[in-house]
Amino acid sequence: MANASSELVVGIDGSESALTAVRWAARMARERRFGVRLVHAVDEIPETYPHAAPTYEDAQQFVGERSAQVIEQAKAAVTEVAPGVAVDVVLRPEQPAAALRAESATAAMVVLGTRGLHRLGRVVLGSVSVSLASHAECPVAFVRPRVAEDEPPVDGPVVVGVDGTPVGEEALAAAFEEASWRGSGLVALHCWKEGFLASVFESGRADADEIEARERELLAERLAGWQAKYPDVQVERLVVKERPADGLLDWADRAQLLVVGSRGRGGLAGLALGSTSQSLISYALCPVLVVRGTRPASRDE
């Protein structure tokens, strides 16, 4: 993890997707003896406010009552799945994205529930999700509400995208730690059909077997140190000629967790979230852990 904290931060807003995230974080906290911090941020009067022209006192009372309801519901969800886990509650009078970014500075992980799917099977990403994936100071887990028939197996592997960049190293660190904690196997997936490699191959200047051999060597080099540090983790190495998002999504219904790095650079959150991260958060059936990099990468995500 990026931080030495033993607390998982969960953004809550009263939605079912947020409660899904709370339960997921509570189970993790129970297994790892972590605490859970529930963060509810409110910076404006909700659209459901019953009066057209509220006084300041009316608005404060309404927001307070609504916030209390949201918090109690989330606390009950923690107790439901992980009784005994320590729960801290934070109510912040600011925009949710800003509040959670601030909380990420001292968290082991931020956990967010993703909204439902639209008719094409894509999760509609909100500004909070994009902002946290791009700018959080710790890993961010995105948990989608499950449908029984498409729920990934709980005993599936952790799957990590390996791209040979500093960001990829940070994702590898998180993936090995997760696999070790979960007692699961780890699939290290390296996709080489991207950027200059694709153009070199398609122009006939290099043989596909040569490229793949070079990429397998790169993957072995990246994994060597981590396998020595985590000898308990069984690793399967895969090198495939696919774009990273496609290769990782192929595992989304078999993995218990997908891990991907995100450079998270640039001033605009919407532009900073890479295409691979965005695709995984949008389409993956299983939870997705985005590990934001702090150093520039040499390849596109």
ABEGO torsion letter per residue (X at the ends): XABABABBBBBBAGBAAAAAAAAAAAAAAAAAGBBBBBBBBBABBBAABABABBBAAAAAAAAAAAAAAAAAAAAAAAAAABBGBBBBBBBBBBBAAAAAAAAAAABABBBBBBBBBBAAGBBBBBAAAAAAAAABABBBBBBBBBBAAABBBAABBBBBBBAGBAAAAAAAAAAAAAAAAAGBBBBBBBBABBEAAAAAAAAGABBAAAAAAAAAAAAAAAAAAAAAABAABBBBBBBBBBBAAAAAAAAAAABABBBBBBAGBEABAAAABBAAAAAAAAABABBBBBBBBABBBABBX
